[in-house]
């Protein structure tokens, strides 16, 4: 759709330019009165085309903003940036509800806590940087 709107804007600018080029021939010393109408019509149609192209380009951008995407991005599935509680976004998360895929702070955990339907996993875990020897020793080889 972006190419079409750019094309409309370019066609409108070209039509306005042609209309402006026709007007001196109509208004000269030996001018033709019928060229005044042609020039004025070309200018007005060109302005309408350019304005329509700008309008449609704005509508496309507005719909992309409403969806939360831009040309190079796709919207990520309801995941926020890591670093804060996903409900209140003010405190550091301490636990993750693996059923609802939410990272929760202690305050929000008290409101969300339901041991019958939710499974909780601590959000901070030690890194698994183990050498090859220790892994081989655990396997028995």
C-alpha atoms as a printed R data frame, in Angstrom:
    type eleno elety resid chain resno      x       y       z
1   ATOM     1    CA   UNK     A     1  0.000   0.000   0.000
2   ATOM     2    CA   UNK     A     2  2.924   2.330   0.629
3   ATOM     3    CA   UNK     A     3  4.043   2.183  -3.015
4   ATOM     4    CA   UNK     A     4  0.535   3.027  -4.175
5   ATOM     5    CA   UNK     A     5  0.326   6.058  -1.907
6   ATOM     6    CA   UNK     A     6  3.776   7.219  -2.995
7   ATOM     7    CA   UNK     A     7  2.646   6.794  -6.602
8   ATOM     8    CA   UNK     A     8 -0.469   8.874  -5.983
9   ATOM     9    CA   UNK     A     9  1.599  11.653  -4.433
10  ATOM    10    CA   UNK     A    10  4.076  11.586  -7.337
11  ATOM    11    CA   UNK     A    11  1.300  11.563  -9.961
12  ATOM    12    CA   UNK     A    12 -0.372  14.482  -8.224
13  ATOM    13    CA   UNK     A    13  2.859  16.468  -8.134
14  ATOM    14    CA   UNK     A    14  3.423  15.748 -11.841
15  ATOM    15    CA   UNK     A    15 -0.121  16.863 -12.729
16  ATOM    16    CA   UNK     A    16  0.320  20.099 -10.764
17  ATOM    17    CA   UNK     A    17  3.634  20.717 -12.515
18  ATOM    18    CA   UNK     A    18  2.041  20.157 -15.945
19  ATOM    19    CA   UNK     A    19 -0.808  22.504 -15.056
20  ATOM    20    CA   UNK     A    20  1.628  25.206 -14.012
21  ATOM    21    CA   UNK     A    21  3.557  24.716 -17.266
22  ATOM    22    CA   UNK     A    22  0.349  25.133 -19.347
23  ATOM    23    CA   UNK     A    23 -0.743  28.382 -17.660
24  ATOM    24    CA   UNK     A    24  1.935  30.676 -19.215
25  ATOM    25    CA   UNK     A    25  0.830  29.541 -22.682
26  ATOM    26    CA   UNK     A    26 -2.745  30.456 -21.803
27  ATOM    27    CA   UNK     A    27 -1.957  33.825 -20.267
28  ATOM    28    CA   UNK     A    28  0.629  35.055 -22.781
29  ATOM    29    CA   UNK     A    29  0.201  37.793 -25.374
30  ATOM    30    CA   UNK     A    30 -1.317  35.397 -27.918
31  ATOM    31    CA   UNK     A    31 -2.856  33.076 -25.321
32  ATOM    32    CA   UNK     A    32 -5.611  30.583 -25.828
33  ATOM    33    CA   UNK     A    33 -8.506  30.901 -23.410
34  ATOM    34    CA   UNK     A    34 -9.249  27.160 -23.478
35  ATOM    35    CA   UNK     A    35 -5.763  26.431 -22.059
36  ATOM    36    CA   UNK     A    36 -6.643  28.320 -18.865
37  ATOM    37    CA   UNK     A    37 -9.308  25.710 -18.101
38  ATOM    38    CA   UNK     A    38 -6.939  22.884 -18.944
39  ATOM    39    CA   UNK     A    39 -4.200  24.289 -16.688
40  ATOM    40    CA   UNK     A    40 -6.594  24.969 -13.814
41  ATOM    41    CA   UNK     A    41 -8.133  21.504 -14.139
42  ATOM    42    CA   UNK     A    42 -4.714  19.851 -14.191
43  ATOM    43    CA   UNK     A    43 -3.620  21.761 -11.083
44  ATOM    44    CA   UNK     A    44 -6.790  20.888  -9.173
45  ATOM    45    CA   UNK     A    45 -6.723  17.183 -10.130
46  ATOM    46    CA   UNK     A    46 -3.037  17.008  -9.232
47  ATOM    47    CA   UNK     A    47 -3.673  18.612  -5.851
48  ATOM    48    CA   UNK     A    48 -6.510  16.170  -5.238
49  ATOM    49    CA   UNK     A    49 -4.305  13.178  -6.136
50  ATOM    50    CA   UNK     A    50 -1.447  14.344  -3.925
51  ATOM    51    CA   UNK     A    51 -3.792  15.050  -1.008
52  ATOM    52    CA   UNK     A    52 -5.428  11.625  -1.413
53  ATOM    53    CA   UNK     A    53 -2.028   9.940  -1.411
54  ATOM    54    CA   UNK     A    54 -1.025  11.760   1.774
55  ATOM    55    CA   UNK     A    55 -4.366  10.900   3.378
56  ATOM    56    CA   UNK     A    56 -4.073   7.160   2.593
57  ATOM    57    CA   UNK     A    57 -0.457   7.088   3.735
58  ATOM    58    CA   UNK     A    58 -1.538   8.590   7.071
59  ATOM    59    CA   UNK     A    59 -4.330   6.007   7.402
60  ATOM    60    CA   UNK     A    60 -1.904   3.138   6.767
61  ATOM    61    CA   UNK     A    61  0.526   4.485   9.357
62  ATOM    62    CA   UNK     A    62 -2.310   5.013  11.828
63  ATOM    63    CA   UNK     A    63 -3.468   1.403  11.467
64  ATOM    64    CA   UNK     A    64  0.113   0.150  11.889
65  ATOM    65    CA   UNK     A    65  0.481   2.173  15.082
66  ATOM    66    CA   UNK     A    66 -2.831   0.821  16.376
67  ATOM    67    CA   UNK     A    67 -1.627  -2.734  15.724
68  ATOM    68    CA   UNK     A    68  1.724  -1.894  17.292
69  ATOM    69    CA   UNK     A    69  3.820  -2.793  14.288
70  ATOM    70    CA   UNK     A    70  6.036  -0.978  11.869
71  ATOM    71    CA   UNK     A    71  7.505  -2.002   8.533
72  ATOM    72    CA   UNK     A    72 10.401  -4.078   9.904
73  ATOM    73    CA   UNK     A    73  8.736  -5.455  13.012
74  ATOM    74    CA   UNK     A    74  6.099  -7.943  13.937
75  ATOM    75    CA   UNK     A    75  4.202  -7.691  17.168
76  ATOM    76    CA   UNK     A    76  5.495 -10.033  19.853
77  ATOM    77    CA   UNK     A    77  2.806 -12.111  21.561
78  ATOM    78    CA   UNK     A    78  1.836 -10.166  24.708
79  ATOM    79    CA   UNK     A    79  5.297 -10.287  26.281
80  ATOM    80    CA   UNK     A    80  6.699  -7.218  27.921
81  ATOM    81    CA   UNK     A    81 10.298  -6.195  28.159
82  ATOM    82    CA   UNK     A    82 12.110  -8.239  30.776
83  ATOM    83    CA   UNK     A    83 12.949  -6.494  34.007
84  ATOM    84    CA   UNK     A    84  9.708  -5.671  35.807
85  ATOM    85    CA   UNK     A    85  6.521  -7.213  37.093
86  ATOM    86    CA   UNK     A    86  4.163  -7.798  34.181
87  ATOM    87    CA   UNK     A    87  1.085  -6.725  36.140
88  ATOM    88    CA   UNK     A    88  2.189  -3.582  37.975
89  ATOM    89    CA   UNK     A    89  5.486  -2.886  36.122
90  ATOM    90    CA   UNK     A    90  6.941  -1.220  39.200
91  ATOM    91    CA   UNK     A    91  8.761  -3.918  41.178
92  ATOM    92    CA   UNK     A    92 11.292  -6.615  40.380
93  ATOM    93    CA   UNK     A    93  9.671 -10.002  39.661
94  ATOM    94    CA   UNK     A    94 10.520 -12.857  42.024
95  ATOM    95    CA   UNK     A    95  8.403 -15.671  40.608
96  ATOM    96    CA   UNK     A    96  6.891 -16.754  37.291
97  ATOM    97    CA   UNK     A    97  3.473 -18.319  36.814
98  ATOM    98    CA   UNK     A    98  4.255 -20.903  34.130
99  ATOM    99    CA   UNK     A    99  0.566 -21.455  33.344
100 ATOM   100    CA   UNK     A   100 -0.176 -17.793  32.562
101 ATOM   101    CA   UNK     A   101  3.416 -16.916  31.528
102 ATOM   102    CA   UNK     A   102  3.543 -13.959  33.949
103 ATOM   103    CA   UNK     A   103  6.513 -12.730  35.956
104 ATOM   104    CA   UNK     A   104  5.189 -11.429  39.261
105 ATOM   105    CA   UNK     A   105  6.454  -9.288  42.123
106 ATOM   106    CA   UNK     A   106  5.576 -10.247  45.737
107 ATOM   107    CA   UNK     A   107  2.644  -7.807  45.858
108 ATOM   108    CA   UNK     A   108  1.050  -9.090  42.663
109 ATOM   109    CA   UNK     A   109  1.785 -12.704  43.630
110 ATOM   110    CA   UNK     A   110 -0.447 -12.312  46.683
111 ATOM   111    CA   UNK     A   111 -3.336 -11.312  44.409
112 ATOM   112    CA   UNK     A   112 -2.607 -13.906  41.707
113 ATOM   113    CA   UNK     A   113 -1.795 -16.890  43.949
114 ATOM   114    CA   UNK     A   114 -3.907 -19.980  43.194
115 ATOM   115    CA   UNK     A   115 -2.103 -23.285  43.897
116 ATOM   116    CA   UNK     A   116 -4.872 -25.363  42.261
117 ATOM   117    CA   UNK     A   117 -4.479 -23.942  38.744
118 ATOM   118    CA   UNK     A   118 -1.076 -22.211  38.649
119 ATOM   119    CA   UNK     A   119  2.476 -23.553  38.693
120 ATOM   120    CA   UNK     A   120  5.170 -21.228  39.998
121 ATOM   121    CA   UNK     A   121  8.869 -21.162  39.108
122 ATOM   122    CA   UNK     A   122 11.474 -18.806  40.605
123 ATOM   123    CA   UNK     A   123 12.594 -16.191  38.079
124 ATOM   124    CA   UNK     A   124 16.223 -16.020  39.214
125 ATOM   125    CA   UNK     A   125 18.242 -19.147  38.542
126 ATOM   126    CA   UNK     A   126 21.938 -19.826  38.633
127 ATOM   127    CA   UNK     A   127 23.630 -19.998  35.259
128 ATOM   128    CA   UNK     A   128 24.417 -23.485  33.984
129 ATOM   129    CA   UNK     A   129 28.089 -22.856  33.109
130 ATOM   130    CA   UNK     A   130 29.586 -26.268  33.829
131 ATOM   131    CA   UNK     A   131 32.732 -27.635  32.334
132 ATOM   132    CA   UNK     A   132 32.789 -30.777  30.220
133 ATOM   133    CA   UNK     A   133 34.615 -32.740  32.967
134 ATOM   134    CA   UNK     A   134 31.926 -32.166  35.568
135 ATOM   135    CA   UNK     A   135 29.212 -33.221  33.114
136 ATOM   136    CA   UNK     A   136 31.135 -36.343  32.183
137 ATOM   137    CA   UNK     A   137 31.625 -37.173  35.894
138 ATOM   138    CA   UNK     A   138 27.862 -36.914  36.493
139 ATOM   139    CA   UNK     A   139 27.130 -39.231  33.574
140 ATOM   140    CA   UNK     A   140 29.567 -41.736  34.896
141 ATOM   141    CA   UNK     A   141 32.024 -41.639  32.075
